[in-house]
Amino acid sequence: MSDKFKIFVSYNQADRAWAEWIAWELEAHGHEAIIQAWDFRGNFVLEMQKAAAESDKTVAVLSQHYVDALYTQPEWAAAFARDPRSDQGILVPVRVGDVRLDGLLAPINYVDFVGKDEASASDLLLDRIGGRRQKPKEKPSFPGRSKPPFPPADNAAQKIFNVPHRRNPNFTGRAEILEQLGERLQSGGPAALVQAIAGLGGVGKTQIAIEYAYRHRENYDVVWWVHAEEPTTLAKDYADLTKAIDHPAKDLEDQKVVVDAVRRWLNEHDGWLLVFDNADDRKTIEPYLPPNGRGQVIITSRNQLWGGLADTLPIDTMAKDEAVDLLLRGGAADAEKASELAAELGRLPLALAQAKAYMDETGASIGAYLDLFRKHQAELLRRGELIGYDSSVATTWDISFEAAKKRKAIAADLMNVCAFLAAEAIPEEIFRVVGELIPEALADLCHNELDFRDSIAALRRYSLIETGDKTLSFHRLVQAVARDRLSKPEQDHWRAIAINLVNDALPNDGDDTRHWPIYQRLLRHALNVTKDTRSEELAPQAIGRILDHIGNYLRARADFADAEHHLNRARDIREKTLGKEHPDTAETLNNLGWLFKDRGQFDKARPLYETALTIREQTLGERHPTTARSLNNLAGVYDSQGHYLKAEPLFLRALDIHEKALGTDHPDTATSLNNLATLYQAQGHYPKAESLVLRALAISEKALGTDHPNTATFLSNLAELCQDQRQFPKAESLVLRALAIREKALGTDHPNTATILNNLAGLYNAQSQFPKAEPLHQRALAIQEKALGPDHPNTAAALLNLGTFYHNWRRKEDAEVYSQKALEAYDKLLEADPDNLVFQKNREHARIRLEIAKNREPIRREQKVGRNAPCPCGSGRKYKQCCGKAA
């Protein structure tokens, strides 16, 4: 057997220095060493597998990093299979630090480098490898031995380690961050040798640095901790290193000279780790860093801006499972409550540790602490100084608040007003529309872009704020502490300002899809400022308007339950503060009526519309455009109930007002034209209806655009007219345009989109294109059932359409199923609205379809009325054109 071997050196990135020394030593003695840092250039996994398979021997550099890493096991597995105890020299494990060997690795026979000098380590390695030796020409410095004046490397107890905190026995999680920190520091790049762990106070920066120092203490001859929050403590702690290393400058009185001596000494040596804890910025740290970067540096800081001096490693709150694990340590078993508490605490390590310490001390359960925290949040956040932490959550952030205020005084105003908005994604646009009720200083800040940016920078410097795409975000507990720092009068002051900012930023007409992106951004903040009764007391008119507008927006989005809650609150506030006869009260009544109409509860909608109309006629006048809107809405209810003779004069009044007050090309005029056209279409007056809807469509396309939902409505109505006149190609083109607009503007699952789907399906049904119609009918029904529920008129209509569709397709069983469901749905609707002629007509259609599906000859109503007799609904049409049409 040859005495020259091909040897694969397997290691974790944290032990790269050891791996390179071993590889150099092997090659200097005639062997071929394969090591990732020198030899891998392409796909790491493939090259590693090839090297492990083709090598004669594998050297495994054993450390706790190596054992814990997921990807190292495949590297030594092949050699381990051939040499499980490392007795044959195929697998050569080399222990370079403290490591727990259990499981398969427990009995392994390793070479021990710990505490050995360079010559001894070389002899041990080469004895195990075997083969001829040659005197090396030049190689890297031995990682296990350092240059004077370090203590002897063979006496681990004499290593310098001054971390002023004991290791946290409750430290949990953060494995990914610790691994990432280790890989960066061990990567060898000059910039990577200085790592800044940056984040919010209490997020665990210092604890991560402590844990890293303890885990890696065997890899360094010097681990030196410097308190960097104050210039005096920073200089003193740094200079004290001269005493630990017994430097000649240790007794000098001029601290600047001593600091320079330490800096020079660090520049000449390696094997050290410096930790600057709680540093403020690069200007405070830069004078203390040696230019050549022979060792490694960790900086912990609230400031995330370290560009050019250090790589920044941002630290966020704990992962959900890590936070829950921390709370459950010590025998607690309520994982569900632990998850709730972790969420309540925003998964902030300091808050979690504080809670855990309180529970351990008092014996309180997780559920009991959760209840206590919800009632006494402010007090608990100020309690409890823990081992390993300098102060409570609230005290930690008090320092940050004051520091930010000192840097930019007006930043405190920005922080105070944001404390009463939702914590996440506060749109900067809130600060762009500032009304008369905003204090002058804050208004000036909002209008001065430079001051506004400087204030954000001051808060961001101390990690109190995060910036996104034109948004600001805060940790929820930061907001809580910011609020609790204020006196009650101050809280009322800033809460009122937050309310008025949201009110100023919220546009009118939340049902207008052009405003929906704004409402989506502002909704969470509108909900936050309106959530309690104190807000109603401070700014009742603003709160009433906000509730009314977001209620109307939610109605338009078909979120009917939440819309009703907010509109009812708005009505109560406006009636109480403005009176029952005020136009703003009428607005909320009108929006509530609209909500019930959208729900298909026409009997509830009509009295609300009537009251709103009366108020508007009395306060605004009978010729006011807003009065015309009420006329349109009330007429729409009559139209939906089939009372066409009552609806027509109201529609005509509204159209006349809109044309004279707003002009013939106004969008509201187009709405009036369309409403009247729909009425005429239902009565079979197709030429009159078509001319009106064409006018409405032209106005809408010009005023609102070709992609507006109103335009889609007019297109769909025009398509129905074309279908009634058997102009099928034209009807299909129009309804497809309408569907595309609604899907884009409202979404594919909106009930108004389902209406267009039904129309398109009906068009294909009329042409006997049944396979194309069926999925559209079914999709429309599914949307209506999900969005509106089983008792809505639109759902009943969708069931009736399916019954008719399957009847036309000669699928009697399906026709029977859906006709039966439609009949039951209309029976229920007529219980609530017995005078609704549309419901009566559709119920009759459903009954006839069901009788036919059951192979019975239906008793047709026209046998009693007469096909050519006037329809009993009062439409003025013959029965065969109206109620008897489907039969």
Phi, psi and omega in degrees: 000136181294150178266010172251128185239152171264117191238125176267125180259111182260130185205163170268150185303330180295339183250028183300322181300317178297316183299318181292322178296315181298315181298317179298317181298319180293315182290328178294339179253024168095359179268164175256114181259135176247122184220139185306314186299333185256328195247339183272130181232340185245236181287113186301314185296315181294317181294322178295315179299319180295316181296317181295324183284324188269348184280152176285324184221158176234124174263121178256118181277101190275121169214173178295328176301316184295316182292322183283335186291143183284329190270353183279334185303316179297337184290323181258356187299317183297314179293323180297322180298326180274338186215068191296335179254002183060041178265340187259000179080006177282315174253121182242092178283136180238115181275122183245000179191177179301132182206139177266117179253113178225180180063227182296330186275352186304314184272010188293145182263101187252161172272130186256113177267349186295124179081003182265150173276179188296316183296316180297317180298319180296316180298315181298317182295310186287331175296320181287322181289316185085177177095173185284157181241149173227149177292123181294146178279311181199145181204171179294160178295149182288121184295337183270005181220136184243165182281152174302150009265036176292153174295159179304134184290341182275006178234091187299331182295338182269003176295152183267124183210106186245022181304122188279005180240140174285157181296135184284113181292342181262008180297132182216155177069203178062019182299318182295319180293316180297320179294318179296319178297316179297317180295321179294315182292329183269000186286340174095345179290143183303314182292327184288345181286349175240114183243128178257113175273110189238142177172181182297147174303132181091359183277353173103022182297310181296320180297324177294317179296319178298312182297319179298317181298318180290320181294329188248013185301331180288343181274354183233148172271335177225124169241113188238124184259131181235125174282112191253007185289334179235141181303323183291315179292326179299309182296318182295310181300321180295314181293330181296346177299332180299326179290320182294326182261004179056050180281145180302338183273006188295334184259004179290147183272332181283106185297325180299320178295320181294318178299317179297324179295317178298317182298318179294319182296316178297327181292337184261351185235163174235188179078023180235155175230123174256136175240115174262105187268130176063049178281152184271307181201178185295329182295330180281334186262325188307319181295346185259357182267127176293139187293332186271351174059049181285334179247207183228149185227134171243130176244129170253137186199150170283337181280130180262003185259093182234019184306133178093337180252322184213154167284131181267130176248095183293136180249123179257182176295169184290153172294156184304312183293326177294316181297317179295319179299320179298317181291330184275353180296141178097012172105352177298143187236357184272083185295325182294315177293325178297321177295319178297315182293319178301318178293320180297326180271005178064021179054033178276122185306316181296317179295321178295316180295322178297316178297317180297318179296319180296315181295320179295321184286320186262346183078012180289144175283168178298318179297320179294319179294323179299314178297318180296319182295320180294333180267328187230046185303311185300316182292318181293327179291342178261003182260155162083094170270127189254158173296127182092352177235142184278334185198175179286173179301309184297317180296321179303316183278334174304318180296317180294318179301313183294322179295317178295319180296322179295323180287322180211102188302318184291345178299332178297323178296318179297317179296318183295317182288324179292339180295343182250008172260175173296153189289325189254148170053055174282116183290136177298339181296339176303327183268005183262334179251096188247121182269190186290337185275001180271132180304150187300318183297317180289322178298318178298319178299316182294329183271346181257103186300322182294314178295321180299314180294322179295324179293318176298318181298321180296318178289322180290330181301326181255021175057026176282344186218149172239143181251141176237210178284090182058036177224159175238142180223149181229154168290141186299327180284331174300316178298317182298315180293320178299320177293316186288344176288341184270148173289167180302313177299322178293321178298316179298320181299310185283330175297316179297322178295317179299319178300313183291327176296315179295317181298319180294325185279342185275117183284162173290168174060066177295346178275355178277118185299339178294338180263354185300320177302323179293315180297323178298321180286327186264347190303310184299327180282325174297318178295324182292317183282346181255007193281342182233164184289337180298325178296321179297325180288325184281320185215069187298321182292318178295317179296319178300317179294316181299314181297318179298316184289318180287332174296317179293323177296313180295325175299314180296333177275004179069024173265075194289322183296310179294323179299316181297319180301313183288323179291323177294320175297316179300317179298315180300315181294315184291321177295324182285319186266329184252336183105160184283348183253013184277145178303325179293325175296319178297325179299314180293321176299319178298317180292325175295319177300319179298320179300312181293326176296316178297331178280353183082012180263072187294328180294332176275329182288321188301311181296329177292317177296320181295319179293316179298320179296316180299315180298316183291323177296322182282325186262326183255336181108156183287345182251015182278142179303325179292325174297322179298326177297318178296321176300314178301315184294316179295318177298324179297324177294314178301319179299314181295336179267358178085008179269073188292326182292332176280328185285321189302313182295328178291316177299317181295320177298315182298317180297318180297316179298313183298316181296320183278325183272325186249337181109163184282350183247018182274146180302325178293326175296319178299321179297317178296319178299316181294319180299316180293323178296319179298320178298313180294324178298318179297333180269359178085014179268072190295316181299316178297317181297316183297317181297322180291315183290329175295319176298315181299317181296317180298318179296314183296316180298325181282317186274323186252336180109162183284350182250012182278145179302327177298321177299319178298321179299314182292323176298316181296318179295322178294323178297319178297320177297317178297321179295316179300332179262012175062033174264070191295313181301317179295318179298318181296317180300317182292315184289328176293322175298315180298318180297316180299319180295313183293321179297322180287317186278320186253337183106160185285345184250015180278143181299330177291331173292321179299327178299318179293321177300317178299318180296319180294319178297319178297325178296315179292324178299318180296338180259010181061026175267069191295319179298328178284329184282323189303308182296331178291316176302313183294320179295318179298316179298316181299318179295314182297317180297320182286317186277325188248339181096169185285344186257017181269145178304324179293325176293317177299319179296321179296321177295317179297319178300320179292321177300316178295318181300310182292331173298314180295331181273001179065033176252086191295321183297314178294320179299321179295317182299309186284329176293321177297315179296320180295318180299315179296321180296316181288329174302316181291320179295322181288338174298321181277330185222073189292339182268007182283110185290329178295317178297318180299313180299313183291326176297321179296319177299316180297320179297316180297315180299319181294319179297317179296318181297333180270013179063036176245152176277115184290146172278106186276141180295331183292344176294329179271323185273317186100128187297329183261004179281159176299141181292136181296345182287347179088013182287341183088357180265161173293153182301321182294340178268350185235260185296330181266007188298312184292331179283000000 
